[in-house]
Amino acid sequence: MNEAQSIVQRYIDTWNETDPLERRALIAEVFAEDVDYTDPLASVSGHDAIDQFISAAQKQFAGLRFSLAGSVDSHHSQARFTWHLGPPGIEEPIVVGFDVAVIEAGHMRSVYGFLDRVPARA
């Protein structure tokens, strides 16, 4: 497994970690201290804001799990990857997203997220 693949897998693990202390440890491992994260729902910076955003997403999507969908494509300091969010053990995800991360010194410095499929609002 190359560095980008490993970091992205730990990123997915971070989104699934519900224990606050374990999640904070993963955030410190995966993200640069001054990380910038932007997707259609939020734009946050730093470990505290990332932690709050992930915690809120876990509450909104309780019981669902993130998974890496395929391999990580990377070159230079960039990685792109597709992820799924859905019930464990169910093949068809509820949400599909695509992220691009800038990796510096073994940490994600910036993450740019896109939502490819989201459920229709009721």
DANOR-V493904 format. One record per residue. RES is the residue in one letter. OMEGA is omega as a letter, one per 30 degrees, with the letter a starting at -180 (none if undefined). Layout:
BEGIN
res;omega
RES;OMEGA
RES;OMEGA
END
This chain:
BEGIN
res;omega
M;l
N;a
E;a
A;l
Q;a
S;l
I;l
V;l
Q;l
R;l
Y;l
I;l
D;l
T;l
W;a
N;a
E;a
T;l
D;a
P;a
L;l
E;l
R;l
R;l
A;l
L;l
I;l
A;l
E;a
V;a
F;l
A;a
E;a
D;a
V;l
D;l
Y;a
T;l
D;a
P;a
L;a
A;l
S;a
V;l
S;l
G;a
H;a
D;a
A;l
I;a
D;l
Q;a
F;l
I;l
S;l
A;l
A;l
Q;l
K;a
Q;a
F;a
A;l
G;l
L;a
R;l
F;l
S;l
L;a
A;l
G;a
S;l
V;l
D;a
S;l
H;a
H;a
S;a
Q;l
A;l
R;a
F;l
T;l
W;l
H;l
L;a
G;l
P;l
P;l
G;l
I;a
E;a
E;a
P;l
I;a
V;l
V;l
G;a
F;a
D;l
V;a
A;l
V;a
I;l
E;l
A;l
G;l
H;l
M;l
R;l
S;l
V;l
Y;a
G;l
F;l
L;a
D;l
R;l
V;l
P;l
A;l
R;a
A;none
END
